């Protein structure tokens, strides 16, 4: 079993450098809200994903669109790929640092407000 794991790890490492990606860090939207939009575009073609993001009325769609377009530009400029042959191979939102704020309430107390941030990653790949 360990041999297959080593082969799989080597295959992934080989393929890792060839796939264009882009990352946006410290985006001031909760990762839960971002993941809803990412689930919609996962596995779609580049042009279709951009069209979906332009017509999705969620606040997370704008930064995701920027990351998607950045990944496509990386593919075109760095790897010589065509935008027409690209699709969203993987996309995920990890949680970034949380900004902690305080909301004053009656009797000298305070409630905690957690302003969450997210790191958005989009990985593209060429259609075979």
C-alpha positions in Angstrom: 0.0 0.0 0.0 2.8 2.4 0.8 4.2 1.9 -2.7 1.0 3.0 -4.3 0.9 6.1 -2.0 4.4 7.0 -3.0 3.5 6.6 -6.7 0.4 8.7 -6.2 2.4 11.4 -4.4 5.0 11.5 -7.1 2.3 11.7 -9.8 0.6 14.6 -8.0 3.9 16.4 -7.5 4.6 16.0 -11.2 1.3 17.4 -12.2 1.2 20.2 -9.6 3.5 22.6 -11.4 1.6 22.4 -14.7 -1.8 23.5 -13.3 -2.3 27.2 -13.1 -3.8 28.6 -9.9 -4.4 31.9 -8.1 -4.9 32.7 -4.5 -6.6 35.7 -2.8 -5.8 36.1 0.9 -7.5 37.9 3.7 -10.8 38.5 1.9 -13.3 40.0 4.3 -16.1 37.5 3.7 -16.9 34.5 5.8 -15.6 31.2 4.1 -19.0 29.7 4.6 -20.5 32.3 2.3 -17.7 31.9 -0.2 -18.1 28.1 -0.4 -21.7 28.4 -1.5 -20.6 30.2 -4.7 -17.5 28.0 -5.2 -19.7 24.9 -5.3 -21.6 26.4 -8.2 -18.6 26.9 -10.5 -16.6 23.8 -9.6 -16.0 21.6 -12.7 -17.4 24.2 -15.1 -15.5 25.7 -18.1 -13.8 29.0 -17.7 -16.2 31.1 -19.9 -19.2 29.4 -18.2 -17.8 30.0 -14.7 -17.3 33.7 -15.5 -20.8 34.0 -16.8 -22.2 32.3 -13.7 -20.3 34.6 -11.4 -21.4 37.7 -13.3 -25.0 36.7 -12.8 -24.9 35.4 -9.2 -26.3 37.9 -6.7 -23.9 37.0 -3.9 -21.2 39.3 -2.4 -18.6 36.5 -2.7 -19.0 36.3 -6.5 -16.9 39.4 -7.2 -13.7 38.3 -5.4 -14.1 34.8 -6.8 -14.4 36.2 -10.3 -11.2 38.2 -9.8 -9.3 35.1 -8.6 -10.7 33.0 -11.5 -9.6 35.6 -14.1 -6.2 35.9 -12.4 -5.7 32.1 -12.6 -6.7 32.2 -16.3 -4.2 35.0 -16.9 -1.5 33.0 -15.2 -2.4 30.0 -17.5 -2.2 32.2 -20.6 1.0 34.1 -19.8 3.1 31.6 -17.8 2.0 28.3 -19.3 0.8 29.3 -22.8 -2.6 27.7 -22.4 -5.7 28.9 -24.2 -8.6 30.3 -22.1 -11.1 28.3 -24.2 -9.6 25.0 -23.1 -9.6 25.8 -19.4 -12.0 24.5 -16.7 -12.2 24.9 -12.9 -10.4 21.8 -11.6 -10.4 22.7 -7.9 -11.6 25.7 -5.9 -11.8 26.1 -2.2 -12.0 28.7 0.6 -9.9 28.3 3.7 -10.5 30.3 6.9 -8.1 33.2 7.4 -7.5 35.1 10.7 -10.7 36.3 12.5 -11.0 40.0 13.5 -12.4 40.2 17.0 -14.6 43.2 17.8 -16.7 44.1 20.8 -20.3 45.3 20.8 -21.3 47.1 24.0 -24.6 46.0 25.6 -26.5 47.1 28.7 -25.2 46.8 32.3 -21.5 47.2 31.3 -21.3 44.0 29.4 -20.0 43.3 25.9 -20.7 40.8 23.2 -18.0 39.5 20.9 -18.4 40.1 17.1 -16.3 37.8 15.0 -15.4 39.2 11.6 -14.2 36.3 9.6 -11.8 36.4 6.6 -11.1 33.8 4.0 -8.3 32.7 1.6 -9.8 31.8 -1.8 -7.9 29.4 -4.1 -8.9 28.5 -7.7 -7.0 25.8 -9.7 -7.6 25.5 -13.4 -6.7 22.7 -15.8 -6.9 22.1 -19.5 -9.6 19.9 -21.0 -8.1 16.6 -22.3 
